[in-house]
C-alpha cells in the first residue's frame, strides 16, 4: 500500500472515531478529542463539560466505549481519558456551537441567540469571537448571519494556531441550519506582538567632587559652641491677618439629575394593540421593553411571527401617541 493511501485511511479513521464519540457524549457536552499513539496502545483524551455522564456509575460507560472502539474501529488497547473543561466551557468553540444549535431548535430567535452567545464568550476573557448561522433562518431563502466582536483571524497559519472552531447542526421544520463558532483564546499571541526588555544599567561607584570639603566644614561646625535660641514672640497679629485674608469657599451647586424619559416608564401592556398573545410573541423574539420595540426597524419587526408591515406601522404610531400623552 502506498504511503499516501495510508495517511488518507488514518485521517478518515480518526474522523469516524470523532463522530462516534461526539454522538455518544452529546448530553455530556463534547468539547474535543485528541488521539495519540503510545508504546502501550492508543491514548484518547476526551474533553467534556460534564465528565460524570461519560464515566457512568463505577466506570460502566467508559468501559463500554473503550470496548466499542476496539471492536468497531480496530484500535490496539484503547485507553480513554475523560477531562473536565469546567469554567473554560465558554472558551470552547465546539461546546458553544452545540449550545447555539440547541437554542435554535428550542425556538429562540436567531439574533437573540447570536448576541447572547457573543456576550458570554467575551465576558469569559476571549480576545475575539464570531458566530455564524446559515440556512433558512426566517424565510424560504437561504441566508447567512454573522455576529462578530473583538479581534478575529480568518486565514493563514496564525488562524489555525490561534482560533478555536466548532461546528454544529440545528434541525428545524423549515430545514437544517449550520452553526459555526470561532473563538480567539485569551492567551493567544500574535506574530506582531513584541515585548522589549531593557537591561538594568550598572551604577558606577564614583566619588563625588568636593566631598572632602563638606566633611571638613561639618567637623568645624560641630566644634563651635551652640548658641541658645532666641525667644519667639507671639504671632497673634499674623494669625489675625491670615484669618481676614481667608474667605469662605463658595458652596458647590449641585446639578439637577437628568429626568427619565416617558418611554422608559411605559410597559408593553400600556401600548394599544399589544395583547397577551402579542406579548408572548415579542418576548419570544427577545423584545422586553418599549424602547427596544420603538428602535427596531419595520423590516426587523416583520420578522417576528404574526407581525406584518401594517401591524408594525400601527405599533410605531401607538408608541408615539403613548409618549406624547
N, C-alpha and C positions, 0 to 999 in steps of 0.2 A: 504494500500500500504506500502510495506517495505521501510524503510528509505534509503536503498541503491539505490533502483529504483528511488526514488525521487531525489536523488543527480544526478543520471545519466541523468534524464529528464531535470533537471535545467541546467546542463552543455551543453546538446545538444541544448536547447533553446537559451542559451547565444551565442553559436556558430552560429546558424542560424541568430540571430539578427546582429551579427558582419558581416557576409557575406552579408546580405541585405544592411546594411549601407555602407559597403565598395564598393558595386556595384553602389549604388545611388550617392555616393560622390567621384567617381573615378576622375572626372575632377577637383575637388577642392583639391586633394592631401590628401587622407585618411592617418592619422598618428597614429590612435589608438582609443580604446573605453574602457571606464570604466563604469560598471553598479553597482549601489548601491541602496539598498532598504531603504527607509526612512518612517517615520510615515505618511507623506503626499502622498507618491506614490513611483514611480521608477525614480531615477535620472540617466540619461545617459550623460556622459561627452565625447564629440566627439572632437578630436584634428585634425585640418586640416591646410593645408598650406595657403589656400585662403578661409576664412570663409564667404566672401560676396556671393560666389556662393551657399553655403549651405543655408544661411539665405534667400536670394532672396529679391525681392522688397517688402517692407512692411512686411517682415516675412512670405511671402506666401509659400516658400519651406519648412520652418521649421514646419509650421502648418500641411502641407500635410504629412510630415514624421512622426510627432507625431500621427496623426490620423491613418496612416497605421500601426504603431507599436501597437496601441491599438486594431485595428480591426483584424489584421492577427496573432499577437503573444499573444494577451490576457493580455497585461500589464495594471496594475492598475494605472491610472492617470500618464502616462509617461511625464517626463519633460526633454526636450533635450537641453543641454547646448553646445554651439559651442565655442571652444577655439582656438586661433591663435597660431601657433608654431613660426612664424616669422623667426629670424636669426638662430634658433636651428634646422632648417629643415635638414641640412647635418648630424646632430647627431641622426636622427630618422631612425631606420632600415627599417620600412615599407615604408616610402616615398622614400628612396634611392633605395630599391628593385624595386619599381614601375618605377622609372626613368631608371634603368638599363634595365628592361624589355621593356619599350617603345623605348629605343635607339636600342635595338637588333631588334625589329620589324621594325624600320625605315631603317635597313640595315647597321648599324655600325658594324665594326669588333669587335669581342668579346674581343681581347686584348686591343684595344683602349678604349673600354667601361670600362673594369676592372681596368686598370691603372689610368684612369682619375677619376673614382669614388673613388678609394683609396686615390689619392692625395687630392681630395676635402674634404673627411672626415677627414683626418689627418691635413689638413690645418685649419679646424674649431676647433682644440684643442683636438681631441679624443686621448686616450691613446693607442688604437689599433683597427684594423678593419680587416674584412675578407669578400671577395666577392666570392661566389661560383656559377658557371654556369655549368649546366649539361644537357645533351641531345645530339641530333645530331647537333653538332656545325658546323663542316665543311664537314664531310663525312657522309656515311650511317651508321656508327657505333656510338654507344653511348659512350661518354667520359665525364670526369669532369675536369674543370679547376678552380684552386683556386688562388686568389690574396690576399696575407696576408701581413700586415705590423704592427709593434708595438707589444703590449702585448695582447694576446687573451687567454681566458679561454674556455675550451671545455666541461667540465662536472662538476658535483657536485653542491652543494648549492651555491657556490661562482659564478658559471657561470650563474645560474638563477637570482641571485640578481644584478650582475654587468653588464652582457651583454644584449644588446637590439637587438632583432632579428626581421627580416622582410622577408616575403616570397611573391614572385610574379611569374607570368607565362607569358612567351612570346610565342605567336603563330606565327609560320613561316610556309613556304610551306613544308619544309622538315619534320617538326614535331613540337612538343612542347618543349620549353626549360624552365627548372626550375631555378629560381634565389633565392638565399638566401644571405642576408647581415647581418653580426653580428658586432656590434659596442660596444666598451668599452668606457663609458662616461668619460669626464674629471674629474668629481667629485667622481669617483669610488675609494673606499678604500679597499685594500686587507687585509686579516687577519694577514699577516706577517709584515705589516707596523705599527711600534710602535713609538710614539713620547715620548721622555724622557724630562720631565720638571724639571729643577733644582730649588730648593727653594733658595731665596736670603739669604745670610749669614748675621747674625746680627753683627753689628760692636760694639765691647765693648769699652766703653769710659774709657780709662786708661791714667793716667798722664805719660808723657814721663820722663825718668830719666835725671837729670841734667838740668831740665827746670829752677829751681831757680837760678843756677849758671849763665846761659845765661842772665837772667833778670838783675842780679847784674852787669855783665860786660857791658850791654847796658847802664845802668844808669851812670857808671863811664866814659864811652866814651863821653856821652852827656855833662857831667860837664866839661871836658877838653876844653881849648880854641882851636878854629880851626886855623890851620896854613894856611898861604897863599900858594897857589900852585905855584911852580917854573915855570918860563917862559920856554916854549918849544922852542927848537932850530929848525931851518928849516931843514927839512929832504929831501933836494934836491938830495943829493948823494945816499940815499937809493932808491929813486924813479928811478934814472938813472940805478942803478944796477938791479932793478927788471925788467925794460924795456929791458935791454940787455939779461937777462935770458929768458924772454918770447919770444918764437919763433912763427912765424905764423903757424896756423894749416894747415895741408895738405888738399888740395881740394879733395872733395869726387868724386870718379869716378862713373859715372852712368853706370849701366849695360844696354846693348842694349836690347830693348824689343824683346820677342820671335816672330819670324816670323810666320805668319799664314800659315798653310799647304795648298797646292794647292787643296786638296779635299774640303776644306771649301769654296773656291771661285767658285767651279763648281755648276751649276744648273742641275736639272734633264733633262732639254731640251737639254743640251750640250752632253748628253750620246747618242751614236748611238744605235738605236733600241727602243728608247722611243719616241713614237709619242703622238698625242693628246688623243687617246683612252687609251693608256697605262698609260699616266699621270693621267687621271681621275681614273683609277683602283687603282693606287698606292696611290693617295690622299684619296680615299675612304677607303683604308686599314690603313690609318694613317701614311703613309710614305711621308715626306715632304722635305727631303734633301738627298744629295748623300751619306754622311757618314752613315746615318741610313740605307740606302739601302745596302751599302757595308758590314756593320757589321752584317746584317741578314744572317742566315744560309740558305742553299739551301732548307731544309725542310720547313722553315718558308716562303720562297718566293713561294714555290709551293702551299701554302695555299691561296695565292692571286688568284682571279679569272682570268683566261686567261694566267697564267704563269705555264709552265711545267718545268721539270728538265733541258731540253736542253736550254730553254729560260733563266732560272735562271743562268746557267753557262755562257751563252753569255753576260748577263748583268754584271756579275762579271768581265769577261775579258775586256769588253768595259770600265768599270770604271778604271781598272788598266792601260789601254792604254791612257786614257784621263789624268790621273795623271802624267804619265811618260813623256808626251809630253812637 
